[in-house]
Amino acid sequence: MAQRTRRRYELREPKLDQMLENLVEEAKNLYAGSDSAEYVRQIMVSALGLMRDGASRGDLKLIHSALKELRHSFRVFAPYRHLRKVAIFGSARTAPDHPDWKQAYDFAERMAAEGWMTITGAGDGIMGAAQGGAGREASFGVNIRLPFEQSANKVIAGDHKLISFRYFFTRKITFVKEAHAIALFPGGFGTHDEGFEALTLIQTGKSEILPIVFVDAPGGTYWKAWNEYVACHLSARGLINEQDLALYKITDDVDEAVREIQNFYSNYHSSRYVGDLLVLRVRQAPNADQLDELNTRFGDILSKGKIEIAKALPSEAGEVEHYPRVTLHFNRRNVGRLRTLIDRINSFVVEPAAPPLDASPHEIVEEPFSLAAETAQEG
């Protein structure tokens, strides 16, 4: 079969396509945005394509509102991109005299002391406790407009880092994109939704691996009971892999929860795909013996080749280039085992975790977008 010809993503209306080219070129000169110009052009192609498709007024309003919300959130978070952030979820109904409330307060306070910022849904209960512990300066509020119980808590109300969303899906994108760790305290449907979504995105490779901790009150059984359900009804029945249980940690100890997150970044920094090669950025590369151990223990998760050490690849230009890389052809199925591999790489470094001052924004999809890989498709 002949290979399908790649075509540029455009309207196929010569006059309009040329007008878009001219507009983008003018914008490049005005905004100095040459690196992003092609993506902006394609967004405009999609927008005009909606008009050609006869999209309804309601559909257009949804897309417009979502784009505005995301643009605003990107702008708010941009000055803090170099700092790591933990997203904290839990019930808006938890009272300040409840042990869960104090756990959330203490956890966020500890994370702030370690240089982390906190993101919550900006409500009361666990969210208010977390932002009280972190303090206003180290807090983001990602609020959702609801007809009840979701006004911003007093810690974050009126702050420039408070964002109010109309749609849950744009709010969730913001959480996933900006958080480098997730902590969940007891809560209702929303808390479970956020926890399962984070696990699903990581399990399916749609989000970078990050530490997830479920925190009970001292001696509490809320998440322990949840974990028993997951182990007995999801893992035991083969609905998830047993190794997927390694993607999260259950604890009732704030110190252990903080340590789990800090240890995850003690050596590992971030990851991305370059083609089909998974690239793990680390502060210290494994030595020869340690590399042999990794290949022996984790050869089962490779689709081909071996785990190797490399320098920054050409397509990673500008992305923490001073860090060495651990590269592998990951089979994209055994994500729990990949998490165990990262834990083992972290264990090779015995010095304390580095300050979180060199964070990278996440890729929400598993591979960077490639203009060269665009399929033949009209706007």
N, C-alpha and C positions, 0 to 999 in steps of 0.2 A: 504494500500500500504506500502510495506517495505521501511524503510528510506534508502536513498541513502548513500552508504559508502563514507566517506571523504577520499581523497587520497592526497598525497603530490604532489606539483607542481614540476614535474621533467620530464626528457626526455624519461624515460622508456627504456633507453639504459644503462644497468648496468655498462658497462665499462666507458662510458662518465659520468654517474652520479657519479661514485666513483671518477673519476678524478676531477670533479667539487668540490666534498666534500673536497678532499685533498687540492685543490688550495685555497678554501675559508678558511680552517683551517690554512694554511700557511700565508695567508693574515691577518687573525685575529692576529696571533703572531707578524706580522711585523707592522701592523697599529693600533693595539689595538682597533679594531672596532667590538667587539663582539655583541654590541647592534644592529648593522645594517647588520651583516653578512648574515642573512637569506634573507633579501631583495636583497642584492647584488647577492646571489646565484640564486635567482629567475630571476633577470635581465639577468644573464648569460644564464639561461635556455631558456628564451625568445629569446635571441640573437642567440643561436645555433639552436633553433626551426625555425628561419627564414631561415637558411641554409637548414634545412631539408625540409622546405616548397617550396624551390626553388624560394624564393623572388627575384624580379628583382633587377638589379644593381641600378636603380633609386630609388626604395623603400628603399634599404639599405642605400643609400647615404642620403636620407631624414631623416631616423631614426638616423643615425650616427651624422649628423649635428645638429639635434634637441637635442640629448643627450649631445653633446658637449656644445651647447649654454646654456642649463639648468644647466649643471655642473658648467660652468664658472659663471653664474649669482648667483648661490647658494654661490659660493666661495667669490664673491665680496660683497654680502650682509651680509655674516655671522658675520663679526666683529661688525656690527651695529644692530644685532638682538634685542638687549635690548631697542632700541629707536623706538618710534612710527614714522610712515611716512605717509604723505598725498600724494596721486597721483593727479596731476593736469593736466587736459586736456583742449585743446582749439586750435584754428586755428594757423597754422604756418605762416599765411599771415597777421596777425593783426599788424598794424604799431605802433611804439612807441608813436605816438601822439594820439592814439585812447583811449577813456575812458576804454575800456575793458582791454587794456594793463596795464594801471595804476592800475585797480582793481586787476589783477593777481599779479602784483608786490607787492602791499600793502598787499594782503592776504598772500602771501608766506613769506613776511617779518614778519608779525604778528605771523604766525605759527612758524617760526624759533625762534622768541623771546620767545615763549612758550615751546621751547625745542624739537620741531618736525623737522624732516628732510623732504625734498621734493623730489618726483620722477616725472620726466616729460619725454616726448618722445625725449628730447634733441635738438629739432629743435628751430627755431626762433619764432617770434610772441609771443603768450601767453606763450609758453614753455620757451622761453628766458626771458620773463618778470618774470615768476615765479622763475626761477633759479637766476636771478639777485636779486630778493627780498630775497630769502633764503640765497644766497651766496654760493660760491663754496664748502666750507667745509660741508655745510648742504644739499648738492644736490647730487642726482643720476640722470644720464642720461640713458634712456633705448631707444636707437636709433634703427630705422629700416632702412635697406639699400634700398633706392629708387633711381630711375633714375633722380629724380628732387626734389628740395626744402627740403631735409632732411639731410643736413650736420649738424654736431653738432654746437650748438651756442657757442659763445666765452667764456661764463661763465664756461661751463663744458668740452669744448674741451681739450683733452690731460689729463684729470683727470683719476685717477685709478678707479673712480666710474662711468665711462662712459662705457656702454656695447652696442655693435652693434649686432643686430640680423638680421638674414637672413629671418626668418619666423615670420609672425604676431602671430601665435598661441603660440610660445614659449615666445614671448614678452608679450602677454596677460597673460599667466600663471604667469610670473614674477610680473606683476602689481597686479594681484589678490592675489598672495601669500604674497607679501611684504607690501601692503598698509593697513593701519588701518583706513583710511578715503579717500574719493574721492571728489574732487572739480572740477566742469566742468564750463568752461567759453565758450562764444559763439564760435562755430567752425563748420566745415563741416561734411562730411560723417563719418570721423574717430572719431570725438568727439561724435557724436550720437551713433556710433557703440559701443564705450567704455562705454557710459552711459547706453545704453540698455542692454549690456552684463552684467554689474555689477548688474543691477536691476534683470535681469533674473536669474543670479546665486544665488542671495540672495532669490528671490521669490521661487525658486525651491529647496532651501536648499542645494545647491551645494557649497555655500560659507557662511562663518560666516557673521552675520549681522554686518554692519559697517555704519557710517554716510555718507550720500551722499548729497552734496549741489550743487545746480545749481546757479551760481552767474552772475547776470546781471550788466551792468554799472548802475550807479545811474540814476533812472528814466527810465531805459531800459526795453524793452518788449520782448526781444528775448526768454528767457526761460518762461516768462509769457504766451506768445503765444503757445509755445510748451506744457506747462502744460494744457492750454485750450483744445488743441487737444487730449491730453492723457485723460483728464476728460470727454470730449464730445464723443470721438470716441472709446476709449478703455474701460473706466470704465462704462459709461452710457449704452453701448451695452453689458455689461457683459463679455467682453473679458479679463478683469482683475477684481479682487475684488476691491470694493471701498476702502477697508482697505489698499490695496497695495499703495495707494497714501501717506500713512504714512512712506513709506520707503525712502523718499527724502524730501528735503526742497528747495524752491525757494526763493531767496532773492536778493536785489540789494545793500545790506549793508555788507561791509566786517566784521565789528564787529559782526554782527549777524551770519555770516557764521562761523567765528572762535568760537563763543560761542556755536553754534550747535554742533560742533565737540568736544569741550572741555567738554560740559555738558554730552555728550554721555559716556565719560569715567570718569565722576565724581565719580561714584560708580561701575558701570559695568566694568569688566576687560576683560573677554573673555568667550568663551563657547566651549563645545564639547559634543558629544554623548558618553555615556557609555551604550552599548547595545541599548535599545530603550528609555533610560532615558536622557533627555536633562539637562546638567549641566551648570548653569550660575555661573561663578566665580565673586564674588563681594567683595569690600573692607569692607563693613559694612552690616551685615545681617539685614533684616527687623525684627522689634520686633513683638510680638504676635498680636497686633492689626493690624499692617501693613500687616502681613501675612494673617490674616482673610480677610482684604480688597482685597488682591490680589486674593484669592480664590473666593470671591464673584464676583469680576469684570471680572475675566479672566477664570472662570471655563469652559467657552464654548470652549476654545482651548485645553482642556485636552482630551486625548483619554481614560484615566482612572485615578483613584486616585486623589491626591490633590497636590498642590504646597507645598513643604516642605523645611526646612532648613537642611543642612547636612555639615559634614566636607569633606575634600578631600577624594575621593573614592580610593580604592587600585590601580585600573588601571590608576589613575592619578598621580602616583608616580613621583615626580620631577617637577610637573607642578603647580607652585605657590600654594604650599600646605598650606601656612599660611593663605590663604583667605578662608572665609566661602563660601558655595555653596547654591544657590537656585535651587532646582531640580523639574522637572515636566515631565510628560509623554505628550509631545507636539504632537498634531495631525498632524504636518508637513504640514498643509495646510494654516493656517491663519497666515502667516509670518508678515503681516502688524500689526496684533494684538499683535504678539510677540514683535515687535518693540515698540509698545505702552506700553507693560508690562515692557520692559527694561527702557523706559522713566520714568515710574512710580517708579520703584526701584531706579532710579537715583534721583528722586525728594525727596526721604526720607533723603538724605544727603544734608545739607545746607552749608557745608564748601566748600572752593574752590577746584577745580579739582586737583588731585595729579599730581606731575611731571611725564612725560611719560618715566620713567626709568625702567619699568618692563614689557615691551611688550613681547608678545608671538608670534611666527610665526603662520600663519593661516593653518588650514587644508582646502584644497581646496574641498575635498569631505566631505559629511555630517557626516561620521562616520570614526573613525580611522580604519585602515586596521587590520584585525584579521587573524592571521595564522590559528587559530583553525576553522575559518569559511570558509576556502578554499573549493570550490566545487571540485568534482572529475573532473579533467581536465588535459589533457596532455599539455606539453610545446609546 
